[in-house]
Amino acid sequence: MVDVSVLTAIGVDQDGFRRMLGVAEGHKEDKAGWLGFLKHLKERGLKGVRLMISDACLGLTEAMAEVFPDADWQRCAVHFYRNVFSHVPSSKVRDGGRHAQGDTRPGKPRGS
């Protein structure tokens, strides 16, 4: 068994539909791996990238700044909350999840 990373890019077209832009096997999720992947996508004709959403992978954000310098970057909310909740005591995670969804009312969550 060999550990590898699978680098993926999914885009949203002008009609709001998700499209698979590319998939590549990488040895690591480092800047070099992401740089090669993003350059490949650009060489294949990817243009007009306005926003990239990902986890807080430093290599990806650095590569993105080189290949698509005009694009903005946003941290994925799912990864953000997973990171936050990994530091929250398990007895408080349910309340944190409610607050993350905008429910700041004290007491039991809806449906309880």
BALOBA-1460 file (C-alpha; in Angstrom, 3 decimals):
// residues 112
<rec num="1" residu="m" x="0.000" y="0.000" z="0.000"/>
<rec num="2" residu="v" x="1.273" y="3.475" z="-0.912"/>
<rec num="3" residu="d" x="-0.081" y="6.747" z="0.448"/>
<rec num="4" residu="v" x="-0.885" y="9.263" z="-2.259"/>
<rec num="5" residu="s" x="-2.955" y="12.399" z="-2.445"/>
<rec num="6" residu="v" x="-5.678" y="12.902" z="-5.000"/>
<rec num="7" residu="l" x="-5.831" y="16.529" z="-6.080"/>
<rec num="8" residu="t" x="-9.214" y="17.613" z="-7.417"/>
<rec num="9" residu="a" x="-10.699" y="20.796" z="-8.808"/>
<rec num="10" residu="i" x="-14.419" y="21.376" z="-9.103"/>
<rec num="11" residu="g" x="-15.764" y="24.532" z="-10.701"/>
<rec num="12" residu="v" x="-19.131" y="26.208" z="-10.961"/>
<rec num="13" residu="d" x="-20.196" y="27.308" z="-14.429"/>
<rec num="14" residu="q" x="-22.165" y="30.451" z="-15.325"/>
<rec num="15" residu="d" x="-25.421" y="28.521" z="-14.900"/>
<rec num="16" residu="g" x="-24.535" y="27.470" z="-11.355"/>
<rec num="17" residu="f" x="-23.746" y="23.823" z="-12.133"/>
<rec num="18" residu="r" x="-20.704" y="22.073" z="-10.673"/>
<rec num="19" residu="r" x="-18.189" y="20.711" z="-13.169"/>
<rec num="20" residu="m" x="-15.210" y="18.467" z="-12.574"/>
<rec num="21" residu="l" x="-12.214" y="20.405" z="-13.863"/>
<rec num="22" residu="g" x="-9.461" y="17.946" z="-13.110"/>
<rec num="23" residu="v" x="-8.166" y="15.091" z="-10.997"/>
<rec num="24" residu="a" x="-4.542" y="14.143" z="-10.490"/>
<rec num="25" residu="e" x="-2.593" y="11.805" z="-8.289"/>
<rec num="26" residu="g" x="0.010" y="13.586" z="-6.204"/>
<rec num="27" residu="h" x="2.609" y="12.414" z="-3.761"/>
<rec num="28" residu="k" x="1.970" y="15.265" z="-1.352"/>
<rec num="29" residu="e" x="-0.361" y="18.207" z="-0.983"/>
<rec num="30" residu="d" x="2.580" y="20.609" z="-1.070"/>
<rec num="31" residu="k" x="3.161" y="23.726" z="-3.143"/>
<rec num="32" residu="a" x="4.988" y="21.828" z="-5.897"/>
<rec num="33" residu="g" x="2.143" y="19.316" z="-6.299"/>
<rec num="34" residu="w" x="-0.557" y="21.982" z="-6.373"/>
<rec num="35" residu="l" x="1.513" y="24.254" z="-8.626"/>
<rec num="36" residu="g" x="1.860" y="21.519" z="-11.245"/>
<rec num="37" residu="f" x="-1.837" y="20.673" z="-11.025"/>
<rec num="38" residu="l" x="-3.036" y="24.282" z="-11.321"/>
<rec num="39" residu="k" x="-0.628" y="25.014" z="-14.190"/>
<rec num="40" residu="h" x="-1.968" y="21.934" z="-15.984"/>
<rec num="41" residu="l" x="-5.541" y="23.202" z="-15.587"/>
<rec num="42" residu="k" x="-4.530" y="26.611" z="-16.906"/>
<rec num="43" residu="e" x="-2.714" y="25.049" z="-19.880"/>
<rec num="44" residu="r" x="-5.895" y="23.112" z="-20.673"/>
<rec num="45" residu="g" x="-7.766" y="26.426" z="-20.927"/>
<rec num="46" residu="l" x="-9.043" y="27.187" z="-17.434"/>
<rec num="47" residu="k" x="-9.483" y="30.942" z="-17.144"/>
<rec num="48" residu="g" x="-11.661" y="33.446" z="-15.362"/>
<rec num="49" residu="v" x="-11.027" y="31.923" z="-11.927"/>
<rec num="50" residu="r" x="-12.497" y="34.380" z="-9.434"/>
<rec num="51" residu="l" x="-12.666" y="32.390" z="-6.196"/>
<rec num="52" residu="m" x="-11.031" y="29.267" z="-4.830"/>
<rec num="53" residu="i" x="-12.410" y="27.564" z="-1.738"/>
<rec num="54" residu="s" x="-10.295" y="25.003" z="0.097"/>
<rec num="55" residu="d" x="-8.993" y="23.879" z="3.416"/>
<rec num="56" residu="a" x="-6.119" y="25.897" z="4.881"/>
<rec num="57" residu="c" x="-3.465" y="24.062" z="2.847"/>
<rec num="58" residu="l" x="-0.568" y="26.500" z="2.681"/>
<rec num="59" residu="g" x="0.871" y="24.890" z="-0.453"/>
<rec num="60" residu="l" x="-2.408" y="25.309" z="-2.325"/>
<rec num="61" residu="t" x="-2.874" y="28.952" z="-1.415"/>
<rec num="62" residu="e" x="0.728" y="29.746" z="-2.398"/>
<rec num="63" residu="a" x="0.361" y="27.936" z="-5.749"/>
<rec num="64" residu="m" x="-2.976" y="29.607" z="-6.388"/>
<rec num="65" residu="a" x="-1.419" y="33.051" z="-5.875"/>
<rec num="66" residu="e" x="1.162" y="32.249" z="-8.569"/>
<rec num="67" residu="v" x="-1.115" y="30.677" z="-11.166"/>
<rec num="68" residu="f" x="-4.322" y="32.673" z="-10.612"/>
<rec num="69" residu="p" x="-3.125" y="35.906" z="-8.939"/>
<rec num="70" residu="d" x="-6.426" y="37.739" z="-9.433"/>
<rec num="71" residu="a" x="-8.518" y="35.034" z="-7.750"/>
<rec num="72" residu="d" x="-9.677" y="35.381" z="-4.163"/>
<rec num="73" residu="w" x="-9.353" y="32.540" z="-1.661"/>
<rec num="74" residu="q" x="-11.858" y="31.488" z="0.995"/>
<rec num="75" residu="r" x="-11.455" y="28.846" z="3.653"/>
<rec num="76" residu="c" x="-13.965" y="26.007" z="3.396"/>
<rec num="77" residu="a" x="-16.538" y="26.354" z="6.174"/>
<rec num="78" residu="v" x="-16.697" y="22.585" z="6.738"/>
<rec num="79" residu="h" x="-12.952" y="22.367" z="7.314"/>
<rec num="80" residu="f" x="-13.042" y="25.490" z="9.482"/>
<rec num="81" residu="y" x="-15.712" y="24.069" z="11.791"/>
<rec num="82" residu="r" x="-13.989" y="20.677" z="11.956"/>
<rec num="83" residu="n" x="-10.839" y="22.463" z="13.122"/>
<rec num="84" residu="v" x="-12.782" y="24.527" z="15.663"/>
<rec num="85" residu="f" x="-14.699" y="21.550" z="17.028"/>
<rec num="86" residu="s" x="-11.505" y="19.534" z="17.409"/>
<rec num="87" residu="h" x="-10.664" y="22.004" z="20.212"/>
<rec num="88" residu="v" x="-14.132" y="22.073" z="21.793"/>
<rec num="89" residu="p" x="-14.980" y="19.612" z="24.588"/>
<rec num="90" residu="s" x="-17.255" y="16.884" z="23.232"/>
<rec num="91" residu="s" x="-19.951" y="17.873" z="25.736"/>
<rec num="92" residu="k" x="-20.164" y="21.308" z="24.061"/>
<rec num="93" residu="v" x="-19.986" y="20.295" z="20.388"/>
<rec num="94" residu="r" x="-23.773" y="20.092" z="19.981"/>
<rec num="95" residu="d" x="-24.245" y="23.650" z="21.246"/>
<rec num="96" residu="g" x="-21.374" y="24.802" z="19.027"/>
<rec num="97" residu="g" x="-23.011" y="23.216" z="16.007"/>
<rec num="98" residu="r" x="-26.248" y="25.048" z="16.705"/>
<rec num="99" residu="h" x="-24.401" y="28.349" z="17.046"/>
<rec num="100" residu="a" x="-22.478" y="27.672" z="13.838"/>
<rec num="101" residu="q" x="-25.811" y="27.322" z="12.033"/>
<rec num="102" residu="g" x="-26.993" y="30.684" z="13.401"/>
<rec num="103" residu="d" x="-29.199" y="29.357" z="16.220"/>
<rec num="104" residu="t" x="-28.072" y="31.349" z="19.259"/>
<rec num="105" residu="r" x="-31.115" y="30.687" z="21.409"/>
<rec num="106" residu="p" x="-30.346" y="29.231" z="24.822"/>
<rec num="107" residu="g" x="-31.714" y="25.834" z="25.692"/>
<rec num="108" residu="k" x="-32.389" y="22.701" z="23.707"/>
<rec num="109" residu="p" x="-31.898" y="22.571" z="19.946"/>
<rec num="110" residu="r" x="-34.938" y="22.445" z="17.683"/>
<rec num="111" residu="g" x="-36.488" y="19.021" z="17.421"/>
<rec num="112" residu="s" x="-35.348" y="17.928" z="20.907"/>
